[in-house]
Amino acid sequence: MSTLSPVNPDPTAGAASGTEAPVQRQRPFSRANLVQTIAGGYVPLILATLVVVLPLVWMVLSSLKQPGEIVTMDLKILPESVNLDNYRVAMTTVPFAKFFLNSLIVTTVGATVKVILAILTAYALVFVRFPFKNVIFILVLVALMVPPQVSILPNYILIAGMGGKNTLWGIILPGLGTAFGTFLLRQHFMTLPGSILEAAEIDGAGHWRRLWQVVVPVSGPSIATVALVTVVSEWNDYIWPLIITDRPETMTLPVGLTLLQNSEGNGSGWGILMAGAVLVIVPILLVFAALQRYIVAGLTQGSVTG
């Protein structure tokens, strides 16, 4: 009859005898792991999502409600019936098509010029040698930190003096510089390997060819990030177009929504106003949702400098 050898409780015994002691692995669905995952990841994610999504959901639901369902002492989350009259009234009460066209022109022209200027400025700050380059970059950082509301009064005096009030170019011109785009593209351009540009320079390529045939093609995600952020900010801009325009012919969509406000104060206009807000947000929200992966890739590319 064979005898069983006693189990050695000392974990160092295996190492002393030349064999490795078994490693105790923590179960992935253990209570400690679940608590750590939920508390450290899912709870902040859920809270942040609710903060962003709940106002949008409430806006959409309110756009489908009757006036009596919005201004009431009894909270009604869901509408009693889907009512699309608010959308019809919002699109017919004001020149909605004109507002949309103005916003499209301002966003397209403004975003295009901003992105091109950001590319040219960032390239010059990285690859072109000229005096006071670091000082200029510091000024770009200062412009990034200064709130845009500080420049509203000087811009208004300048644009109004040039005859730009109630014009589309008056809306576009003051915001053509983008410190954020210049900074982000500069940080990304600094990560590009110098051998690529050296090879292009040996082949006889000047700065213009190196920029558009070498640097821009390999910087797609970063440029797309700047373009998307610029498009969203241009489309949603409200303060400056509100100040520089007071005629419906030159108003953009966010400013045109102010014409939907009901002056009677009985709450009947809130559903119409919410419907107009949905019509303003949906186009840019779809573009942002479809292309938001480029923002993540672009910010990741520009986060490490060489």
KOLKOLFI-339702 format. One line per 10 residues: number of its first residue (from 1); their letters; for each residue x, y, z of C-alpha. Coordinates in Angstrom, 1 decimal, padded with zeros to 4 digits. Layout:
REM residues N
NUM> A> X/Y/Z  ... $
END
This chain:
REM residues 306
1> MSTLSPVNPD> 000.0/000.0/000.0  001.5/003.3/-001.1  001.6/006.2/001.3  000.8/009.8/000.4  003.5/012.3/001.0  002.4/015.3/003.1  001.7/018.6/001.2  004.3/021.2/001.9  002.6/024.5/002.8  005.7/026.5/002.3 $
11> PTAGAASGTE> 005.6/028.3/-001.2  009.4/028.4/-001.3  009.7/024.7/-001.2  008.9/024.3/-004.9  011.5/026.8/-005.8  014.1/025.1/-003.6  013.4/021.7/-005.2  013.7/023.1/-008.7  009.9/023.2/-009.5  007.8/026.4/-009.8 $
21> APVQRQRPFS> 005.0/026.9/-007.3  001.6/027.3/-008.9  000.5/030.9/-009.4  -002.8/031.8/-007.9  -004.9/033.7/-010.5  -007.6/036.0/-009.6  -011.0/035.1/-011.1  -012.1/037.7/-013.7  -015.7/037.7/-012.4  -014.7/037.9/-008.8 $
31> RANLVQTIAG> -016.5/040.3/-006.5  -013.4/042.5/-006.2  -012.9/042.7/-010.0  -016.6/043.5/-010.6  -016.6/046.3/-008.0  -013.4/047.8/-009.3  -014.6/047.7/-012.9  -018.0/049.2/-012.2  -016.8/051.9/-009.8  -013.7/052.8/-011.9 $
41> GYVPLILATL> -015.1/052.6/-015.4  -018.8/052.2/-016.0  -020.2/054.6/-013.3  -018.3/057.7/-014.6  -019.0/056.7/-018.2  -022.8/056.3/-017.5  -022.9/059.6/-015.6  -021.1/061.5/-018.4  -023.3/059.9/-021.0  -026.4/060.9/-019.1 $
51> VVVLPLVWMV> -025.2/064.5/-018.7  -024.7/064.8/-022.5  -027.7/062.7/-023.8  -030.5/063.6/-021.4  -030.9/067.2/-022.6  -030.9/066.1/-026.2  -033.5/063.4/-025.5  -035.7/065.9/-023.6  -035.4/068.4/-026.5  -036.5/065.8/-029.0 $
61> LSSLKQPGEI> -039.4/064.7/-026.8  -040.5/068.3/-026.2  -040.5/068.9/-029.9  -043.2/066.2/-030.3  -045.4/067.5/-027.5  -048.5/069.8/-027.4  -048.1/073.1/-025.5  -050.1/071.8/-022.6  -047.8/068.9/-022.1  -044.7/071.1/-021.8 $
71> VTMDLKILPE> -045.9/073.9/-019.5  -047.7/071.9/-016.8  -047.5/071.1/-013.1  -047.5/067.4/-013.9  -044.3/066.1/-015.3  -044.9/064.3/-018.6  -041.8/062.6/-020.0  -043.3/061.0/-023.1  -045.7/062.8/-025.4  -049.3/061.5/-025.5 $
81> SVNLDNYRVA> -049.1/061.4/-029.3  -046.4/062.1/-031.9  -047.1/065.6/-033.1  -045.0/066.8/-036.1  -046.9/070.1/-036.4  -044.1/071.8/-034.4  -041.6/071.0/-037.2  -044.0/072.2/-039.9  -044.5/075.5/-038.1  -040.8/075.9/-037.4 $
91> MTTVPFAKFF> -040.0/075.5/-041.1  -042.8/077.8/-042.3  -042.9/080.6/-039.7  -039.4/081.8/-040.5  -037.3/081.6/-043.7  -035.7/078.3/-042.6  -034.3/077.5/-046.1  -032.5/080.9/-046.1  -031.1/080.3/-042.7  -029.9/076.9/-043.7 $
101> LNSLIVTTVG> -028.2/078.2/-046.8  -026.5/081.0/-044.8  -025.2/078.5/-042.3  -024.0/076.2/-045.0  -022.1/079.0/-046.8  -020.5/080.3/-043.5  -019.6/076.9/-042.3  -018.1/075.7/-045.7  -016.1/078.8/-046.4  -015.0/079.5/-042.8 $
111> ATVKVILAIL> -014.0/075.9/-042.1  -012.1/075.6/-045.4  -010.1/078.8/-044.9  -009.4/078.0/-041.3  -008.1/074.5/-042.0  -005.9/075.7/-044.9  -004.4/078.5/-042.7  -003.8/076.1/-039.9  -001.9/073.7/-042.2  000.2/076.5/-043.7 $
121> TAYALVFVRF> 001.0/078.0/-040.3  001.8/074.7/-038.6  004.1/073.7/-041.5  005.9/077.0/-041.3  006.4/076.7/-037.5  007.9/073.2/-037.9  009.8/073.0/-041.2  010.6/076.6/-042.2  013.5/078.6/-040.6  012.7/082.2/-039.9 $
131> PFKNVIFILV> 013.4/084.7/-037.0  011.2/084.7/-033.9  009.5/081.4/-034.7  009.3/080.4/-031.0  007.8/083.8/-030.2  005.1/083.4/-032.8  004.3/079.9/-031.4  004.0/081.4/-027.9  001.6/084.0/-029.3  -000.5/081.2/-030.8 $
141> LVALMVPPQV> -000.6/079.5/-027.3  -001.7/082.8/-025.8  -004.5/083.2/-028.4  -005.6/079.6/-027.5  -005.9/080.6/-023.8  -007.7/083.9/-024.3  -011.5/083.6/-024.4  -013.1/084.7/-027.7  -015.6/086.9/-025.9  -012.7/089.4/-025.3 $
151> SILPNYILIA> -012.4/090.2/-029.0  -016.1/090.7/-029.7  -016.1/094.5/-029.2  -012.9/095.2/-031.3  -014.1/092.9/-034.0  -017.5/094.6/-034.1  -016.0/098.0/-034.4  -013.6/096.8/-037.2  -016.2/094.8/-039.2  -018.9/097.5/-038.9 $
161> GMGGKNTLWG> -016.4/100.2/-039.9  -015.6/098.1/-043.0  -019.2/097.8/-043.9  -019.5/094.1/-043.0  -022.6/094.4/-040.8  -025.4/092.1/-042.1  -023.1/090.4/-044.5  -021.9/086.8/-044.7  -018.3/087.8/-045.0  -018.7/089.9/-041.9 $
171> IILPGLGTAF> -019.6/086.7/-040.0  -016.8/084.7/-041.5  -013.8/087.2/-041.4  -013.1/087.6/-037.7  -012.8/083.9/-037.0  -010.5/082.8/-039.8  -007.6/082.2/-037.5  -007.6/079.0/-035.4  -005.1/078.6/-032.6  -006.4/075.2/-031.7 $
181> GTFLLRQHFM> -005.9/073.8/-035.3  -002.4/075.4/-035.6  -001.3/073.9/-032.2  -002.7/070.5/-032.9  -001.2/070.2/-036.4  002.2/071.6/-035.2  002.4/068.9/-032.5  001.6/066.3/-035.1  004.0/067.6/-037.8  006.8/067.4/-035.2 $
191> TLPGSILEAA> 006.3/063.7/-034.9  006.9/063.1/-038.6  010.2/061.4/-039.5  012.7/063.9/-040.9  014.0/061.3/-043.4  010.8/061.6/-045.5  011.2/065.3/-045.9  015.0/065.0/-046.5  014.3/062.5/-049.3  011.8/064.8/-050.9 $
201> EIDGAGHWRR> 014.3/067.7/-050.6  017.0/065.7/-052.3  014.6/065.0/-055.1  014.2/068.7/-055.6  010.9/069.2/-053.9  010.4/072.7/-052.5  008.3/073.6/-049.4  005.1/073.7/-051.4  005.5/070.2/-052.9  006.7/068.8/-049.6 $
211> LWQVVVPVSG> 003.7/070.2/-047.8  001.0/069.0/-050.2  002.6/065.8/-051.5  004.3/064.5/-048.4  003.1/066.1/-045.1  -000.6/066.4/-045.8  -001.2/062.9/-047.1  000.4/061.3/-044.0  -001.5/063.7/-041.7  -005.0/062.8/-042.7 $
221> PSIATVALVT> -006.5/062.0/-039.2  -005.0/065.1/-037.6  -006.3/067.4/-040.4  -009.7/065.6/-040.3  -009.8/066.3/-036.6  -009.2/070.0/-037.1  -011.7/070.1/-039.9  -014.5/068.4/-037.9  -013.9/070.5/-034.8  -013.9/073.7/-037.0 $
231> VVSEWNDYIW> -017.1/072.6/-038.8  -018.9/072.0/-035.6  -017.9/075.3/-034.0  -018.7/077.3/-037.2  -022.2/075.6/-037.5  -023.1/076.2/-033.9  -021.6/079.7/-033.5  -024.2/082.0/-032.0  -022.8/085.0/-030.2  -020.9/086.7/-033.1 $
241> PLIITDRPET> -023.6/086.1/-035.8  -026.2/087.4/-033.3  -024.2/090.7/-032.8  -023.2/091.4/-036.4  -026.6/090.6/-038.0  -030.1/091.9/-037.4  -031.8/091.1/-040.7  -033.3/087.6/-041.5  -031.6/087.7/-044.9  -028.2/087.2/-043.4 $
251> MTLPVGLTLL> -029.0/085.2/-040.2  -027.6/081.7/-039.6  -029.7/078.9/-038.2  -028.8/079.3/-034.5  -029.6/083.1/-034.7  -032.7/082.4/-036.8  -034.1/080.3/-033.9  -034.6/083.5/-031.9  -037.4/084.5/-034.3  -039.3/081.4/-033.2 $
261> QNSEGNGSGW> -039.7/082.6/-029.7  -043.3/083.3/-028.8  -043.7/086.8/-027.4  -047.1/085.9/-025.7  -045.3/084.0/-023.0  -048.0/081.3/-022.7  -045.7/078.4/-023.5  -047.2/077.6/-026.8  -043.9/078.4/-028.6  -041.6/076.0/-026.7 $
271> GILMAGAVLV> -042.5/073.0/-028.8  -041.8/075.0/-031.9  -038.5/076.3/-030.6  -037.5/072.7/-029.6  -038.3/071.5/-033.1  -036.2/074.2/-034.6  -033.3/073.3/-032.3  -033.6/069.7/-033.4  -033.5/070.7/-037.0  -030.3/072.8/-036.3 $
281> IVPILLVFAA> -028.5/070.0/-034.4  -029.4/066.9/-036.5  -027.2/067.7/-039.6  -024.0/068.4/-037.7  -024.7/065.7/-035.2  -024.9/063.1/-038.0  -021.6/064.4/-039.5  -019.9/064.3/-036.1  -021.2/060.8/-035.3  -020.1/059.4/-038.6 $
291> LQRYIVAGLT> -016.6/060.8/-038.5  -015.8/061.0/-034.8  -013.3/058.2/-035.1  -010.9/060.6/-036.9  -010.9/062.9/-033.9  -009.7/060.1/-031.7  -007.0/059.1/-034.2  -006.0/062.7/-034.8  -005.7/063.6/-031.2  -003.7/060.4/-030.5 $
301> QGSVTG> -001.3/061.2/-033.4  -000.6/064.7/-032.1  -000.1/063.7/-028.5  003.5/062.7/-028.8  006.2/064.9/-030.0  009.6/063.9/-031.3 $
END
